[in-house]
Amino acid sequence: MDHDVSGVSEGSSKAISSTDKLDSLQNGDQARVTEAGRASSDREMEVEVDVDVDVEAKDTTGSGDSSADAQDSAPESHLEPQSQFRSQLQVQVQSQRQPQPQPQPQQQLQQPPPPPQQQQQQLQRSPEAHTEAQSTSSPDDPFRTREHLLFRHGASGGGDAGNGTEQGESSNYILINNPPNLSRIRQVMFECKEPIEISLEEFETYWPFIDNVWVKQRSNSSKEGHCTTDYYMCRLRRPTHRSSETRPLPQGKRPRQKRVREGGICNFQIKVVKFEGAYSTVTIARTPGSSRVHSHDLDYIDKVKRNSGLMEFARREAIKGYLPSSIYTKFREDPEKLVEAGGKFCTVTDVRNVSAKWRIQNPEVKLMPHDGYEYQKGHGIVRTRATEDNRTTPVDYSTGPPGANIVPPPLPPDTLSFPQFPLDFLEPYLPKLNDKRQFPHVTLSYASSMDSKISLLPGMQTVLSGPEAKLMTHYLRSRHDAILIGVGTVLADNPGLNCRLEGAGGFGGLGRMWQPRPVVIDPTGRWPVHPDCRMLRTAVEGKGKAPWVVVSPGAQIHPQKLMMLKGYGGDFLRIVEYNHNWRLRWEAVLRALASEGIKSVMIEGGGRVLSELLNPEYTEFIDSMIVTVAPTYLGSGGVSVSPNSKLDEQGKPNAALNPRDVKWVPLGQNVIMCGKIRTAPAAPLPRVES
């Protein structure tokens, strides 16, 4: 936590005006459309039904000591137990024919080449899991308020992919091979409480399992072509009724009984922004006119329509020549995975529908049940014998379903284990997720010696935090949307400004979860942004986010430098408001960050920035301070953090700042001082009734 003292020499007082972000994410792209054919022909060993086919378009050095960037060996990852919820799925199969003799397995089936396998990052144990393991933790666990960001490597993702069976092979291979922690991620992508930033590979893996919720409206793209934005609305927003005119039916054919859904039930809308650059990402967020929550739960939409990820499992099995009823019977043998994939209300008709197109294209293929299963009149497809020792067939990943070839990558060597000591004492000083505010929650956090020095010399890294305080610093980073430092700290320390806790994005977590956005105050554009700087390398490796650089109107930014930073996912924010000293106004900077969706900011340095914000004139913008005090004196030559001296009305010296609700907590070799600065707004007076 050695907060470098260099700070921002020019314009560090940073008041602010409305931020003028140079190019925002635009929109546009075409969605893939999955087509299914209609089929009404019967197959032996099946029940006669009408085929219903639904066609849908479907670092630390500037703010903490350099020890926060030290490399620690990653601990052994933990797996989250699967949900105990099971649903009883019943199938009503009425036979209208006598059972035929058991067909022989088809020797030559035409199988189209499968789509390429998609790789998925490992989802590791979340802070929620670690915090719950502590008996001393607060019942109001901070990560429970951010549970939409928590993911673990669930056991559901394990297992081998089924690759079909030859005659005599075991039929106990897996049909439903879900990606890790699918149930939780489906819920997070359904609720979309806050923007979700994930990699393109992760999006392609998980989106098919939630696409039944959304209907695409339109697409836009940026002028440069780096960004495409697709706009979606909840499926229940549009009606399903048609005109009163009905199409003529063949003689003797009865009209189908269909339920009519009125529109306007749910006004939830999202946008999916795909950014293609040095590190391609996908951001899912609510649109401004959207409702805050759905008017229904995920189970309801799963009952209305099945997702394409689940139906792909059925389709891949159908093209092997298996009976839809046999496929559905094997689906029901693993109800936990079926429900996790959104198949709680899946029926045998859904399997018939998804296999209809292939059945029409291959009418000569005689459908068969899986090995070890047979059709029995009055019972449908039943298992005739248990598989030997319940062993699975050899795995052929080249033909496995999506999510089958997921090999968890090893954790980076600099991964930090999640703190195993209680941190609930920090909660009163941290941002609240549901607070509605004009400006972000601002926390000042730095490491200081006993003589209030943060560095031995200007621009010199000085380690002041012990191992426990370093873990706490990364925990604080995971609780904030952005980390702000001055350009002097960046030039001196070249920090990464990311969270390296196990479970964060790039360290076993999904996408960019828990990773804050670096914000650099650089009024004159002194920072020579280049691909080798640590913040950009961190972004390319998927271990953090690219920085936003706050500049003044007079800063000369070379177009190539601008395009390079935008290519990494960063940007320049131009502030046009100054204070009486011709320095950027902090109010404008914070307002600009709020307009970009930043709800909390952790300010880590350097010395000029921290000292200025401790002055009384900024108490309305600074919410709290968390200071790590080290048992050492750095001397008079060190860089100090201190507000300007103040005088009272009589001209006598007076205290510059008195934090309230102060708490001192020992943590390893350090002592943590927490205090509140901003005065809570007074409660409105009760209205006087006339």
SULQUIQUI-V844967 format. One record per pair of residues at least 24 apart in sequence whose C-alpha atoms are under 8 Angstrom apart, sorted by the first residue. I is the first residue (numbers start at 1). J is the second residue. Records with the same first field share a line. If there is no record, write none. Layout:
# SULQUIQUI-V844967
I->J, J
This chain:
# SULQUIQUI-V844967
1->60, 61, 62, 63, 64, 65, 66, 67, 68, 446, 447, 463, 464, 465, 469, 470, 473, 628
2->60, 61, 62, 63, 64, 65, 66, 67, 446, 447, 448, 454, 455, 461, 462, 463, 464, 465
3->60, 61, 62, 63, 64, 65, 446, 447, 454, 455, 461, 462, 604, 605, 606, 607
4->61, 62, 63, 64, 65, 454, 455, 458, 459, 460, 461, 462, 489, 492, 493, 605, 606, 607
5->62, 454, 455, 458, 459, 460, 488, 489, 605, 606, 607, 608, 639, 640
6->458, 459, 486, 487, 488, 489, 492, 605, 606, 607, 608
7->485, 486, 487, 488, 489, 605, 606, 607, 608, 609
8->485, 486, 487, 488, 489, 521, 522, 606, 608, 609
9->487, 488, 608
10->522, 523, 524, 583
11->522, 523, 582, 583, 584
12->486, 521, 523, 583, 584, 608, 609, 612
13->583, 584, 585, 586, 609, 612, 613
14->521, 578, 579, 583, 584, 585, 586, 587, 588, 589
15->577, 578, 579, 583, 584, 585, 586, 587, 588, 589
16->575, 576, 577, 578, 584, 585, 586, 587, 588, 589, 590, 591, 592
17->575, 576, 577, 578, 585, 587, 588, 589, 591, 592
18->575, 576, 577, 588, 589, 591, 592
19->573, 574, 575, 576, 588, 589, 591, 592, 593, 595
20->573, 574, 575, 592
21->571, 572, 573, 574
22->571, 572, 573, 574
23->571
25->222, 227, 228, 229, 273
26->220, 221, 222, 227, 228, 229, 273
27->219, 220, 221, 222, 227, 228, 229, 230, 273
28->218, 219, 220, 221, 222, 227, 228, 229, 230
29->219, 220, 221, 228, 229, 230
30->219, 230
31->57, 58, 216
32->57, 58
33->57, 58
34->58
36->353, 354, 356, 357
37->353, 356, 357, 360
38->353, 356, 357
39->353, 356, 357, 359, 360
43->366, 367
44->100, 366, 367
45->99, 100, 323, 367, 368, 375
46->95, 323, 325
47->93, 94, 95, 96, 97
48->95, 96
49->349
51->349, 352, 353, 356
52->349, 350, 353
53->353, 354
54->353
57->215, 216
58->211, 212, 215, 216
59->494, 495, 496, 497, 498
60->495, 496, 497, 498
61->461, 489, 493, 494, 495
62->485, 489, 490, 493, 495, 604, 605, 606
63->445, 446, 447, 485, 603, 604, 605, 606
64->445, 446, 447, 464, 465, 470, 473, 604
65->447, 461, 462, 463, 464, 465, 470
66->461, 462, 463
67->463, 465, 466, 467, 470
68->465, 470, 471, 473, 474
69->414
70->414
71->413, 414, 415, 416
72->413, 414, 415, 416
73->413, 414, 415, 416
74->411, 412, 413, 414, 415, 416, 417, 502
75->417
77->124, 125
78->124, 125, 153
79->124, 125, 152, 153, 154, 155
80->125, 152, 153, 154, 155
81->154, 155
82->154, 155, 156
83->336
84->336
85->336
86->335, 336, 339
87->335, 336, 339, 344
88->335
89->332, 335, 344, 345
91->347, 348
93->378, 379, 380
94->378, 379, 380
95->377, 378, 380
98->377
99->375, 376, 377
102->374
103->366, 368
104->368
105->166, 167, 368
106->321, 365, 366, 368
109->319, 320, 321, 365
110->319, 320
111->319, 320
113->399
114->398, 399
117->398, 402, 403, 404, 405
118->201, 204, 205, 402, 403, 405, 406
119->201, 202, 205, 403, 405, 406, 407
120->201, 202, 205, 403, 406, 407, 408
121->202, 406, 407, 408, 409, 508, 509, 510
122->153, 180, 407, 408, 409, 508, 509, 510
123->151, 152, 153, 154, 180, 181, 503, 508, 509, 510
124->151, 152, 153, 502, 503, 507, 508, 509
125->151, 152, 153, 502, 503, 508, 509
126->150, 151, 152, 502, 503, 504, 509
127->418, 503
130->418, 419, 420
131->420, 422
134->420, 421, 422
136->422
137->422, 423, 424
138->424
141->424
142->424, 427
145->433
146->433
148->188, 191, 192, 193, 194
149->188, 196, 513, 514
150->513
151->181, 184, 185, 503, 509, 510
152->180, 181, 503, 509
153->180, 181
154->180, 181, 182
155->180, 181
156->180, 181, 182, 337
157->181, 182, 403
159->404
160->392, 395, 404
161->395, 396, 397, 400, 401, 404, 405
162->393, 395, 396, 400, 401
163->395, 396, 397, 399, 400
164->317, 320
165->370, 371, 393
167->371
168->371
169->371, 393
170->371, 372, 387, 388, 391, 392, 393
171->370, 371, 372, 387, 392, 393
172->387, 390, 391, 392, 393
173->391, 392, 393
174->392
175->313, 314, 317, 330, 331
176->310, 313, 331, 337, 338
177->337, 401, 402, 403, 404
178->337, 341, 403, 404
179->205, 206, 402, 403, 404, 406
182->206, 340, 341
183->340, 341
186->210
187->298
189->284
190->298
191->293, 294
192->284, 285, 286
193->286, 292, 293
194->285, 286
195->283, 284, 285, 286
196->283, 284, 285, 513
197->281, 282, 283, 284, 511, 512, 513
198->281, 282, 283, 510, 511, 512, 513
199->279, 280, 281, 282, 511
200->274, 280, 281, 282
202->510, 511
203->282
205->402, 403
208->307, 308, 309
209->307, 308, 309, 310, 341, 342
210->307
211->307, 308
212->301, 302, 305, 306, 307, 308
213->301, 302
226->275, 276, 277, 567
227->273, 274, 275, 276
228->273, 274, 275
229->271, 272, 273, 274
230->271, 272, 273
231->269, 270, 271, 272
232->269, 270, 271, 272
233->267, 268, 269, 270
234->266, 267, 268, 269
235->266
236->263, 264, 265, 266
237->263, 264, 265, 266, 267, 268
238->262, 263, 264, 265
239->263, 264
265->295
266->291, 294, 295, 296
267->291, 294
268->292, 293, 294
275->569
276->567
277->567, 568, 569
278->540, 567, 568
279->539, 540, 541, 542, 568, 569
299->342, 344
302->342, 343, 344, 345
303->344, 345, 346
306->342, 343, 346
307->342
309->341
310->341, 342, 343
311->350, 351, 354
312->401
313->401
314->351, 354, 355
315->351, 354, 355
316->401
318->355, 358
319->355, 358
321->365, 366, 367, 368
322->367, 368, 369, 370
323->367, 368, 369, 370
324->348, 351, 352, 355
325->351, 352, 380, 381
326->369, 370, 373, 381
327->351, 369, 370
329->381, 382
411->507, 508
412->507
414->500
415->500, 501, 502, 507
416->471, 500, 501, 502
417->471, 501, 502
418->471, 475, 501, 502
419->468, 471, 472, 475
423->472
426->674
429->623, 624, 625, 626, 674, 675, 676
430->479, 624
431->479, 480, 600
438->591, 594
439->590, 591, 594, 599, 621
440->590, 591, 593, 594, 598, 599, 600, 601
441->599, 600, 601, 621, 622, 623
442->600, 601, 602, 603, 621, 622, 623, 624
443->600, 601, 602, 603, 622, 623, 624, 625, 626
444->602, 603, 604, 610, 622, 624, 625, 626, 627
445->602, 603, 604, 625, 626, 627, 628
446->604, 605, 626, 627, 628
447->627, 628, 629, 630
448->627, 628, 629, 630
449->629, 630, 631, 632, 633, 634
450->629, 630, 631, 632, 633
451->632, 633, 634, 635
452->640, 641, 642
453->633, 634, 635, 638, 639, 640, 641
454->607, 638, 639, 640, 641
455->634, 638, 639, 640
456->634, 635, 637, 638, 639
457->637, 638, 639
458->638, 639
459->488, 489, 492, 493
460->492, 493
461->492, 493
464->629, 630
465->628, 629, 630, 670
466->668, 669, 670
467->668
468->667, 668
469->628, 667, 668, 670
471->501
474->498, 499, 500, 501
475->499, 501
476->602
477->514, 515, 516, 602
478->504, 514, 515, 516
479->514
480->516, 599, 600, 601, 602
481->515, 516, 517, 598, 599, 600, 601, 602
482->516, 517, 518, 519, 598, 600, 601, 602
483->516, 517, 518, 519, 601, 602, 603, 604
484->518, 519, 520, 521, 601, 602, 603, 604, 605
485->518, 519, 520, 521, 603, 604, 605, 606, 609
486->520, 521, 522, 605, 606, 609
487->520, 521, 522, 526, 527
488->606
489->605, 606
490->520, 527
491->527
494->533, 534, 535
495->534, 535
496->534, 535, 538, 544
497->535, 544
498->538, 543, 544, 545
499->543, 544
500->543
505->542, 543, 544
506->541, 542, 543, 544
507->543
511->542
512->542, 543, 544, 545
515->543, 544, 545
516->544, 545
517->544, 545, 546, 547, 548
518->545, 546, 547, 548
519->547, 548, 549, 550
520->547, 548, 549, 550
521->549, 550, 551
522->549, 550, 551, 552
523->550, 551, 552, 555, 584
524->551, 552, 554, 555, 556
525->551, 555, 556, 557
529->561, 565
530->561, 564
536->568
539->568
540->568
545->569, 570
546->570
547->571
548->572, 573
549->573
550->574, 575, 589
551->575
552->576, 584
587->621
607->639, 640, 641
608->641
610->641, 642
611->641, 642, 643, 644
612->643, 644
613->643
614->642, 643, 657
615->643, 644, 656, 657
616->656, 657
619->677, 678, 679
620->677, 678, 679
621->678
622->677, 678
623->676, 677, 678, 679
624->674, 675, 676, 677, 678
625->673, 674, 675, 676, 677
626->672, 673, 674, 675
627->672, 673, 674
628->670, 671, 672, 673
629->670, 671, 672, 673
630->669, 670, 671
631->669, 670
